[in-house]
């Protein structure tokens, strides 16, 4: 079995994917909140 050195793995792709996921969640939450506010104002 190969020797494993802790902290030697290249994690740039995982970090890019995670950052993209977080950006998507933030945008999705913002759009959802905006839609809810719009619906509340229209139905009031």
NUZA-392005 format. One record per atom (N, C-alpha, C): x, y, z; residue number from 1; residue in three letters; atom name. Coordinates in pm, whole numbers, plus 50000, padded with zeros to 5 digits. Example, Ala and Ser with C-alpha at 12.3 -4.5 7.8 and 13.67 -1.06 7.14 Angstrom:
<nubas>
px, py, pz, n, res, atom
51319, 49431, 50780, 1, ALA, N
51230, 49550, 50780, 1, ALA, CA
51320, 49670, 50780, 1, ALA, C
51285, 49775, 50708, 2, SER, N
51367, 49894, 50714, 2, SER, CA
51290, 50003, 50787, 2, SER, C
</nubas>
This chain:
<nubas>
px, py, pz, n, res, atom
50084, 49882, 50000, 1, UNK, N
50000, 50000, 50000, 1, UNK, CA
50089, 50125, 50000, 1, UNK, C
50043, 50229, 49932, 2, UNK, N
50122, 50352, 49923, 2, UNK, CA
50120, 50429, 50055, 2, UNK, C
50227, 50497, 50080, 3, UNK, N
50235, 50581, 50200, 3, UNK, CA
50150, 50705, 50181, 3, UNK, C
50079, 50743, 50284, 4, UNK, N
49995, 50863, 50279, 4, UNK, CA
50058, 50970, 50366, 4, UNK, C
50078, 51087, 50308, 5, UNK, N
50129, 51201, 50383, 5, UNK, CA
50013, 51296, 50409, 5, UNK, C
49984, 51318, 50535, 6, UNK, N
49872, 51403, 50573, 6, UNK, CA
49893, 51545, 50520, 6, UNK, C
49790, 51598, 50450, 7, UNK, N
49796, 51735, 50400, 7, UNK, CA
49863, 51749, 50264, 7, UNK, C
49891, 51638, 50196, 8, UNK, N
49962, 51648, 50068, 8, UNK, CA
49868, 51644, 49948, 8, UNK, C
49740, 51622, 49970, 9, UNK, N
49645, 51612, 49858, 9, UNK, CA
49613, 51750, 49801, 9, UNK, C
49602, 51759, 49669, 10, UNK, N
49565, 51884, 49603, 10, UNK, CA
49413, 51900, 49610, 10, UNK, C
49366, 52001, 49677, 11, UNK, N
49222, 52018, 49699, 11, UNK, CA
49165, 52137, 49622, 11, UNK, C
49235, 52186, 49521, 12, UNK, N
49186, 52304, 49448, 12, UNK, CA
49052, 52277, 49380, 12, UNK, C
49037, 52160, 49318, 13, UNK, N
48910, 52130, 49250, 13, UNK, CA
48795, 52120, 49350, 13, UNK, C
48819, 52056, 49463, 14, UNK, N
48714, 52046, 49564, 14, UNK, CA
48676, 52182, 49618, 14, UNK, C
48774, 52270, 49637, 15, UNK, N
48746, 52405, 49686, 15, UNK, CA
48667, 52485, 49583, 15, UNK, C
48699, 52471, 49455, 16, UNK, N
48624, 52540, 49350, 16, UNK, CA
48480, 52490, 49345, 16, UNK, C
48462, 52358, 49358, 17, UNK, N
48328, 52301, 49357, 17, UNK, CA
48248, 52349, 49477, 17, UNK, C
48311, 52349, 49596, 18, UNK, N
48243, 52394, 49717, 18, UNK, CA
48205, 52541, 49706, 18, UNK, C
48296, 52624, 49656, 19, UNK, N
48266, 52767, 49641, 19, UNK, CA
48151, 52789, 49543, 19, UNK, C
48148, 52711, 49435, 20, UNK, N
48038, 52720, 49340, 20, UNK, CA
47906, 52679, 49403, 20, UNK, C
47909, 52574, 49485, 21, UNK, N
47789, 52529, 49554, 21, UNK, CA
47738, 52635, 49651, 21, UNK, C
47828, 52694, 49728, 22, UNK, N
47788, 52799, 49822, 22, UNK, CA
47729, 52918, 49748, 22, UNK, C
47792, 52957, 49637, 23, UNK, N
47740, 53069, 49557, 23, UNK, CA
47599, 53036, 49507, 23, UNK, C
47578, 52914, 49460, 24, UNK, N
47446, 52873, 49412, 24, UNK, CA
47342, 52878, 49523, 24, UNK, C
47377, 52831, 49642, 25, UNK, N
47284, 52832, 49755, 25, UNK, CA
47249, 52976, 49795, 25, UNK, C
47348, 53064, 49797, 26, UNK, N
47322, 53204, 49835, 26, UNK, CA
47231, 53270, 49732, 26, UNK, C
47260, 53251, 49605, 27, UNK, N
47174, 53308, 49500, 27, UNK, CA
47033, 53250, 49508, 27, UNK, C
47023, 53120, 49526, 28, UNK, N
46891, 53055, 49535, 28, UNK, CA
46811, 53107, 49652, 28, UNK, C
46876, 53123, 49768, 29, UNK, N
46807, 53175, 49886, 29, UNK, CA
46762, 53319, 49861, 29, UNK, C
46849, 53400, 49802, 30, UNK, N
46814, 53540, 49774, 30, UNK, CA
46698, 53552, 49679, 30, UNK, C
46698, 53470, 49575, 31, UNK, N
46588, 53474, 49478, 31, UNK, CA
46459, 53426, 49543, 31, UNK, C
46467, 53322, 49625, 32, UNK, N
46347, 53271, 49694, 32, UNK, CA
46289, 53376, 49788, 32, UNK, C
46374, 53443, 49864, 33, UNK, N
46327, 53548, 49954, 33, UNK, CA
46266, 53662, 49874, 33, UNK, C
46329, 53699, 49764, 34, UNK, N
46274, 53804, 49678, 34, UNK, CA
46137, 53768, 49624, 34, UNK, C
46120, 53644, 49581, 35, UNK, N
45990, 53600, 49530, 35, UNK, CA
45885, 53603, 49641, 35, UNK, C
45923, 53558, 49761, 36, UNK, N
45827, 53561, 49872, 36, UNK, CA
45786, 53703, 49908, 36, UNK, C
45879, 53796, 49908, 37, UNK, N
45846, 53936, 49937, 37, UNK, CA
45755, 53992, 49827, 37, UNK, C
45788, 53960, 49702, 38, UNK, N
45704, 54006, 49591, 38, UNK, CA
45562, 53953, 49603, 38, UNK, C
45550, 53824, 49635, 39, UNK, N
45415, 53766, 49649, 39, UNK, CA
45339, 53828, 49766, 39, UNK, C
45409, 53858, 49875, 40, UNK, N
45344, 53920, 49989, 40, UNK, CA
45294, 54061, 49955, 40, UNK, C
45373, 54135, 49878, 41, UNK, N
45331, 54269, 49841, 41, UNK, CA
45217, 54269, 49741, 41, UNK, C
45218, 54175, 49648, 42, UNK, N
45113, 54168, 49546, 42, UNK, CA
44980, 54125, 49608, 42, UNK, C
44983, 54032, 49704, 43, UNK, N
44860, 53979, 49762, 43, UNK, CA
44808, 54062, 49878, 43, UNK, C
44879, 54166, 49917, 44, UNK, N
44836, 54242, 50034, 44, UNK, CA
44723, 54336, 50002, 44, UNK, C
</nubas>
